[in-house]
Amino acid sequence: SGSQMTHFKNFYTALEWWKLKPRFDDAGWASFSDPAKSLLATDGQKTFVAYFFGSGNSTGTLKNLQNGYIYNAKWYDPRTGQYTNIGD
């Protein structure tokens, strides 16, 4: 678990984490299949960080994305510190 905390630190320090605003239960920003085990924080419409926890395969839909902006989606594994590129 100590290495996972290091991976979390590395993940957040690679972002401008202080600009992230919690959007935990705000349906205007996301709709998650398991909202009790899903969290969202955003830097306005620039960066979206969704965190899914628990033993299932939670997914969701991000809302309030900026029109005409191309986002790059990645899965981050906090157990390994590795990213998997999902695409644009």
Salt bridges, closest charged atoms under 4 A:
GLU16 OE1 - LYS19 NZ 2.94
GLU16 OE1 - LYS46 NZ 3.92
